[in-house]
């Protein structure tokens, strides 16, 4: 009755006042109560209320969820222009109906077969589970049906069912009914392809939408319900992406592998949908591929989770802007042979490159990591975080092992294969796309078989080639809920005591108990800064802060002294809360080895938050800690006995195996022994209280454990010459500083030398120019007199080319004087200092490019009185005579 009352309330919340509504039952009968039709609140309520009168609920042994998915696909097949919601209510595991009254939990039904088809038709599925996870159901049985298991599966506590109604309303009704989604991205425009664009679909109310890259946003465009739209960068290369709803103005992206795309609604400050290349879902593992040139990033199905990198393929062609993605690309012969196609772009190997006979896909090597995709090789997504529960079948009091895991971040076809330890050895079962399994006849889970208790493999069928590719997930499946004890740990008294020994306590019942890690050298008081705070302090970690102090990650330091080299033990306590509470409680924990670190790596909370386990853990320190030993992860439990307030985890430590002598040391340096530590992390996973109450994990639930040798211990291992041969650490800083100083001084000296060298060269060039100019001046205007002829001189009256004997002055000009002048006239004359050249011109420009020239005392040859040759001397300016046209006194000699 409570279950159906809750469904009625939920239906009222998510249904519109008028709209299309259908109701389907998927028990053994699998009956459509109301087909998809126009209805109102009253008919919805009455249809749900009549379900118990239509069926004998006690004989509905099946829970055939797969039939519900098939029915939804059929009902929505003709619906267009509307948002399509499929809401599944269930209160148990998916079960076949063919076993009737003998149905057990391991007669599970796989609901996932048609889940990819449902998502490709843009049917948005949500699952509401009524009951307790790990007891009545597990989310892994339903995670394949929804787009995001973290948000689209709602667990309803039957004791406070109405509290979940607000969550359902927020999830399905959304903000003002707006629901937009990115379905294709072309981050870079390419000649031969399309301009850069973002494609989206409006799944909700008609809205004014724009798209953005990091370089800017497009304009807004109004898009009706159920239709696609495209925003593009018209300034980029390529063809215009044609769509019935398109808008320009999109800014540039951050390249082919660095883009972030968003969709925004007009009037809202935050994006409605964001896709970041290289991002991931809750697994934290990125499975994005790099697309080849002339390809876009295209979502494989409109209902697929666009946060999962593997759900994005490279487009079938150069892109499909404005249209829904196809479920399978049409292949083209020899497409793999194109020069733009690189089958190894994502790190895979392909030999030969293309598959035969049509060369229409990449023939990726089967290596357990990559698989073939459309003209590409992509990394296979793997599941994460497996866990197990022991579940009782209420009908038969049978016990079953339920294993569930976080599904691979992939919405296409997939098959899981689980191998596990059973009573008969190792067994293997296939679950299809369902990420859970119910097992009968399982082997008991112990700390010794924890690492090998279950293994998980995934199988993919590659498109086009049809080849099967397999990969194994590197995870363990700890069983965190153990089988309840068959009888109480203490026998009841033979005869009850008729009279109590004392009055009852004022408040005999306690609130829900809890467990926290307690140790004197972690905090000064119990629960650290949460001392005397309520049980929810710092839970979840970082929230519900205490009134004073903060929620910090705690570190337990275990220093091994030289006296504790072998079989040294250290205890860590798990303590019950409140202090006065007593009941048998089982505490489940996880111990993880992180590897070998320097102290500086774990110096504070900030650095601890960035630390992750080493991929290949080494232990050169030769410190061995049990119970984890050589494993990377150890799962265990300890029991707080009824009447006690705590139980302990005992760490057995052996540090006696490290040897070092003068000729051989197992580690390189004494400093490594002193300054390095082994790091572990202890997490409290779960606690179970025997009195039927719940149990919560309280702060501190996680601590770091640092195990190291003391300095004195290291000195006993290293001989004096091995430990003392190392320079003190501060001297290294001095040496480094001197080296840096020497480099700087060398640079300065080299710079000074090159500058001096350049200056000397420039001075030499100037001197060469001056010498050249002096030579030219000294040669004068008659430098060719010794060659038999001279150039014509306007100041002379002789006739060129007249052959006669050379006179003593070296000139061969014809004497044309009419009378002899044998006296010199001394005349003072004012001469403008204007340079005039007569005779041959110098070939370089050095004289003309100088603003100052040295004075040259030139002795001109004197002609005999009867030569008929006359000249006037124009002295060159001195270095102080820079202004042309200035006057100076000079002697002018004329003959």
Secondary structure by P-SEA (a helix, b strand, c coil): caaaaaaaaaaaaacccccbbbbbbcccccccccccccccaaaaaaaaaacccccccccccccaaaaaaaaaaaaacccccbbbbbbbbbcccccccccccccccccccccccaaaaaaaacbbbbbbbcccccccccccccccccccccccbbbbcccccccaaaaaaaacccccbbbbbbccccccccccccccbbbbbbcccccccccccccccccbbbbcccbbbbbbccccccccccccccccccccccccccccccccccccccccccccccccccccccbbbbbccccccccccccccccccccccccccccccccccccccccccccccccccccccccccccccccccccccccccccccccccccbbbbbbbcccccccccccccccbbbbbbbcccccccccbbbbbbbbccccbbbbbbccccbbbbccccccccccccccbbbbbbbbbccccbbbbbbbcbbbbbccccccccccccccccccccccccccccccccccbbbbbbcccccccccccccccccccccccccccccccccbbbbbbbbccccccbbbbbbbbcccccccccbbbbbbbbbbbccccccccccaaaaaacccccccccccccccccccccccccccccccccccbbbbbbbbbcccccccccccccccccccccbbbbbbbbbccccccccbbbbbccccbbbbbbbbcaaaaaaacccccccccccaaaaaaaaaaaaaaaaaaaaaaaaaaaaaaaaaaaaaaaaaaaaaaaaaaacccccccccccccccccccccccccccccccccccccccccccbbbbbbbbbccbbbbcccccccccccccccccccccccccccccccbbbbbbbccccccccccbbbbbbbbcc
